[in-house]
Amino acid sequence: MWWGLFLIACQAPAAATLVAPALMTYLLVGGSGKALLERHMAERPGFAAYAARTSGFFPRPPRRG
């Protein structure tokens, strides 16, 4: 969603519109989003195998393994 809003707002100076989606991506990937979820899910059986074959953030086909 944040990157979509960035594309809509491209009429404004790029530096002004790039900060929010870049910050949200950083927080979701390295901050509170993914890290907390993976820490919580690590206790579930089979999660390690699932995480090893699945992309962490960007959608793509699963790895074979």
C-alpha atoms as one frame of an Amber mdcrd trajectory, in Angstrom:
protein
   0.000   0.000   0.000   2.758   2.457   0.909   4.544   1.933  -2.401   1.250
   2.452  -4.255   0.752   5.777  -2.494   4.295   6.692  -3.458   3.507   6.068
  -7.119   0.356   8.185  -6.895   2.302  11.020  -5.243   5.112  11.045  -7.803
   4.044  14.568  -8.785   5.743  15.841  -5.627   9.528  15.914  -5.214  10.801
  12.318  -4.972  12.724  12.889  -1.748   9.544  13.986   0.021   7.531  10.949
  -1.082  10.211   8.264  -0.796  10.747   8.536   2.958   7.430   7.046   4.145
   7.372   3.846   2.041  11.080   3.243   2.633  10.591   3.590   6.389   7.543
   1.300   6.386   9.416  -1.333   4.356  12.341  -1.172   6.771  10.066  -1.509
   9.804   8.104  -4.414   8.332  11.160  -6.354   7.161  13.741  -5.607   9.837
  11.850  -4.034  12.688   8.599  -4.913  14.339   6.752  -6.848  11.632   8.585
  -9.886  10.323  11.022 -10.324  13.213   8.324 -10.451  15.890   6.132 -12.793
  13.870   8.977 -15.209  13.170  10.006 -15.206  16.821   6.442 -16.084  17.803
   6.014 -18.724  15.082   9.390 -20.422  15.763   7.760 -22.480  18.519   5.352
 -24.186  16.093   6.286 -27.551  14.620   7.302 -27.410  10.965   7.797 -23.656
  10.889  11.576 -23.879  10.350  11.067 -25.949   7.177   8.333 -23.588   5.996
  10.520 -20.510   6.578  13.457 -22.137   4.761  11.467 -22.646   1.548   9.294
 -19.507   1.609  10.260 -15.939   0.754  10.495 -13.720   3.809   8.780 -10.664
   2.384   8.405 -10.507  -1.399   6.048 -13.015  -3.064   7.780 -15.628  -5.200
   7.421 -19.368  -5.871   8.562 -21.602  -2.994  12.037 -23.125  -3.096  12.329
 -26.844  -3.596  13.836 -28.628  -0.767
